[in-house]
Amino acid sequence: MESAIDKVDGHAAGIRGRSKLLFGNADRLQVAAAVANSPGVVHAQELSDALGISPPRVRTQLMAFTSAGLMTRLPRNQNIQSYERNEDPFWSLALRLVESWG
């Protein structure tokens, strides 16, 4: 069975277009689904590698999620800035949107 992250990658154009229309940013829903599908602690480079989106663009989304209270910025570990996903219905919504639009 395909995971939500596979669906994000496989149908990126439609999802990116809808993300831009609904959230004002084409990357937001893809990154949100990847965060929702993660174990809970992520950093920009690993999401960038998985999604094929540059680390600065991923980092922008992680910072937006942090500003919205959806993630917590963890103390920096050497050169790696990690973020922890907070419990919120937004994450299951992101996965549901990707699944239904995929």
Backbone as CSV, one residue per row, in Angstrom:
resi,resn,N_x,N_y,N_z,CA_x,CA_y,CA_z,C_x,C_y,C_z
1,MET,0.843,-1.194,0.000,0.000,0.000,0.000,0.882,1.249,0.000
2,GLU,0.500,2.221,-0.790,1.245,3.470,-0.892,1.051,4.309,0.363
3,SER,2.135,4.894,0.850,2.023,5.800,1.989,1.658,7.195,1.487
4,ALA,1.300,8.060,2.415,0.951,9.434,2.047,2.140,10.154,1.425
5,ILE,3.351,9.853,1.901,4.518,10.521,1.329,4.727,10.078,-0.110
6,ASP,4.463,8.805,-0.424,4.547,8.342,-1.806,3.540,9.081,-2.670
7,LYS,2.355,9.297,-2.147,1.332,10.006,-2.912,1.733,11.457,-3.131
8,VAL,2.390,12.060,-2.141,2.866,13.432,-2.310,3.839,13.481,-3.474
9,ASP,4.793,12.553,-3.501,5.785,12.545,-4.572,5.148,12.237,-5.920
10,GLY,4.222,11.296,-5.969,3.637,10.855,-7.224,2.663,11.831,-7.847
11,HIS,2.094,12.699,-7.069,1.083,13.626,-7.582,1.408,15.057,-7.162
12,ALA,2.674,15.394,-7.230,3.123,16.677,-6.699,2.510,17.873,-7.405
13,ALA,2.329,17.819,-8.717,1.848,19.002,-9.439,0.466,19.426,-8.965
14,GLY,-0.476,18.491,-8.876,-1.818,18.821,-8.418,-1.848,19.246,-6.972
15,ILE,-1.097,18.555,-6.148,-1.047,18.889,-4.731,-0.364,20.240,-4.540
16,ARG,0.707,20.482,-5.264,1.409,21.765,-5.149,0.521,22.924,-5.590
17,GLY,-0.241,22.722,-6.646,-1.145,23.767,-7.110,-2.228,24.079,-6.091
18,ARG,-2.807,23.038,-5.539,-3.845,23.251,-4.520,-3.255,23.847,-3.253
19,SER,-2.058,23.411,-2.892,-1.391,23.967,-1.723,-1.174,25.468,-1.896
20,LYS,-0.746,25.858,-3.080,-0.527,27.286,-3.366,-1.830,28.067,-3.242
21,LEU,-2.909,27.522,-3.785,-4.201,28.204,-3.726,-4.749,28.291,-2.306
22,LEU,-4.653,27.200,-1.557,-5.256,27.157,-0.227,-4.382,27.730,0.877
23,PHE,-3.075,27.475,0.797,-2.177,27.859,1.885,-1.218,28.978,1.513
24,GLY,-1.264,29.429,0.249,-0.397,30.512,-0.172,1.038,30.099,-0.436
25,ASN,1.311,28.789,-0.413,2.662,28.304,-0.666,2.582,26.908,-1.263
26,ALA,3.232,26.708,-2.380,3.165,25.423,-3.080,3.824,24.289,-2.302
27,ASP,4.784,24.596,-1.446,5.499,23.556,-0.699,4.783,23.122,0.579
28,ARG,3.885,23.943,1.083,3.376,23.741,2.439,2.728,22.384,2.658
29,LEU,1.849,21.953,1.774,1.145,20.691,2.002,2.081,19.499,1.857
30,GLN,3.004,19.542,0.903,3.978,18.456,0.746,4.825,18.305,1.999
31,VAL,5.331,19.404,2.512,6.161,19.355,3.709,5.320,18.922,4.904
32,ALA,4.102,19.420,5.014,3.228,19.032,6.125,2.964,17.532,6.123
33,ALA,2.694,16.965,4.961,2.441,15.524,4.879,3.685,14.729,5.254
34,ALA,4.849,15.211,4.843,6.095,14.530,5.204,6.329,14.592,6.708
35,VAL,6.058,15.741,7.315,6.190,15.872,8.768,5.191,14.949,9.460
36,ALA,3.957,14.945,8.983,2.917,14.103,9.583,3.282,12.630,9.497
37,ASN,3.972,12.244,8.452,4.335,10.851,8.218,5.656,10.472,8.896
38,SER,6.309,11.435,9.526,7.610,11.204,10.163,7.419,10.664,11.580
39,PRO,8.514,10.185,12.195,8.429,9.735,13.591,8.132,10.869,14.569
40,GLY,8.316,12.123,14.158,7.980,13.243,15.034,9.051,14.301,15.128
41,VAL,10.323,13.921,15.003,11.422,14.882,15.009,12.046,14.869,13.622
42,VAL,12.147,16.044,13.020,12.653,16.159,11.646,13.643,17.314,11.556
43,HIS,14.400,17.327,10.477,15.215,18.496,10.137,15.106,18.722,8.639
44,ALA,15.429,19.914,8.216,15.180,20.333,6.834,15.876,19.446,5.808
45,GLN,17.111,19.048,6.072,17.859,18.286,5.072,17.221,16.929,4.796
46,GLU,16.762,16.237,5.838,16.161,14.917,5.598,14.851,15.040,4.820
47,LEU,14.063,16.057,5.118,12.828,16.269,4.363,13.147,16.708,2.935
48,SER,14.162,17.533,2.793,14.593,17.966,1.467,14.984,16.772,0.606
49,ASP,15.752,15.864,1.179,16.173,14.666,0.451,14.976,13.817,0.042
50,ALA,14.006,13.682,0.937,12.831,12.845,0.668,11.900,13.470,-0.370
51,LEU,11.792,14.795,-0.356,10.810,15.478,-1.203,11.388,16.086,-2.478
52,GLY,12.695,16.257,-2.523,13.285,16.922,-3.682,13.027,18.419,-3.694
53,ILE,12.862,18.997,-2.520,12.669,20.440,-2.349,13.917,20.957,-1.637
54,SER,14.427,22.099,-2.021,15.668,22.602,-1.423,15.518,22.798,0.090
55,PRO,16.611,22.586,0.845,16.544,22.761,2.301,16.032,24.133,2.746
56,PRO,16.430,25.249,2.101,15.879,26.533,2.547,14.354,26.620,2.396
57,ARG,13.818,26.034,1.344,12.357,26.053,1.160,11.674,25.178,2.204
58,VAL,12.266,24.044,2.527,11.707,23.185,3.581,11.790,23.909,4.922
59,ARG,12.936,24.514,5.198,13.134,25.229,6.461,12.095,26.338,6.622
60,THR,11.769,27.029,5.547,10.736,28.068,5.602,9.422,27.494,6.104
61,GLN,9.066,26.308,5.637,7.816,25.678,6.069,7.899,25.241,7.526
62,LEU,9.033,24.682,7.930,9.200,24.265,9.324,9.095,25.466,10.261
63,MET,9.654,26.592,9.853,9.553,27.799,10.670,8.117,28.317,10.707
64,ALA,7.395,28.206,9.598,5.984,28.618,9.589,5.167,27.727,10.514
65,PHE,5.422,26.417,10.476,4.708,25.498,11.369,5.040,25.814,12.828
66,THR,6.288,26.186,13.096,6.692,26.549,14.452,5.969,27.819,14.896
67,SER,5.912,28.808,14.030,5.214,30.063,14.355,3.738,29.835,14.625
68,ALA,3.159,28.844,13.950,1.739,28.526,14.132,1.497,27.617,15.338
69,GLY,2.552,27.229,16.040,2.406,26.366,17.207,2.259,24.891,16.869
70,LEU,2.525,24.530,15.613,2.382,23.137,15.179,3.646,22.321,15.413
71,MET,4.773,23.006,15.575,6.054,22.347,15.820,6.812,23.125,16.886
72,THR,7.787,22.447,17.497,8.670,23.071,18.464,10.095,22.988,17.942
73,ARG,10.773,24.105,17.935,12.182,24.126,17.526,13.009,23.592,18.688
74,LEU,13.788,22.562,18.435,14.614,21.940,19.463,15.979,22.621,19.522
75,PRO,16.698,22.447,20.639,18.054,23.005,20.694,18.911,22.441,19.561
76,ARG,19.719,23.288,18.981,20.579,22.913,17.853,21.605,21.877,18.317
77,ASN,21.797,20.842,17.500,22.798,19.806,17.752,23.892,19.980,16.706
78,GLN,24.980,20.613,17.081,26.063,20.988,16.171,25.482,21.844,15.045
79,ASN,25.489,21.375,13.805,24.978,22.175,12.688,23.579,21.776,12.263
80,ILE,22.917,20.936,13.034,21.595,20.439,12.641,20.525,21.055,13.537
81,GLN,19.556,21.715,12.894,18.410,22.266,13.617,17.234,21.322,13.438
82,SER,16.799,20.715,14.529,15.669,19.784,14.474,14.415,20.454,14.999
83,TYR,13.295,19.933,14.538,11.976,20.411,14.942,11.149,19.205,15.353
84,GLU,10.337,19.391,16.393,9.470,18.306,16.857,8.017,18.641,16.545
85,ARG,7.325,17.676,15.975,5.910,17.843,15.646,5.100,17.848,16.940
86,ASN,4.244,18.847,17.106,3.313,18.905,18.234,2.020,18.203,17.844
87,GLU,1.350,17.637,18.805,0.056,17.005,18.539,-0.930,18.076,18.092
88,ASP,-1.525,17.869,16.952,-2.499,18.818,16.422,-3.268,18.141,15.292
89,PRO,-4.567,18.419,15.161,-5.356,17.829,14.076,-4.870,18.225,12.681
90,PHE,-4.090,19.284,12.578,-3.579,19.718,11.280,-2.832,18.600,10.567
91,TRP,-2.059,17.821,11.305,-1.226,16.783,10.684,-2.070,15.690,10.046
92,SER,-3.112,15.262,10.724,-3.982,14.244,10.109,-4.753,14.851,8.940
93,LEU,-5.089,16.128,9.028,-5.748,16.808,7.908,-4.828,16.838,6.683
94,ALA,-3.562,17.163,6.894,-2.607,17.202,5.776,-2.531,15.845,5.092
95,LEU,-2.460,14.779,5.878,-2.417,13.433,5.292,-3.704,13.107,4.550
96,ARG,-4.830,13.475,5.129,-6.118,13.199,4.472,-6.243,13.958,3.156
97,LEU,-5.802,15.198,3.124,-5.852,15.972,1.878,-4.991,15.322,0.803
98,VAL,-3.791,14.929,1.160,-2.901,14.285,0.193,-3.505,12.975,-0.296
99,GLU,-4.072,12.201,0.616,-4.685,10.926,0.224,-5.884,11.142,-0.691
100,SER,-6.725,12.103,-0.377,-7.925,12.299,-1.199,-7.602,12.967,-2.537
101,TRP,-6.586,13.824,-2.575,-6.218,14.486,-3.819,-5.288,13.642,-4.678
102,GLY,-4.716,12.597,-4.076,-3.770,11.748,-4.810,-4.499,10.732,-5.585
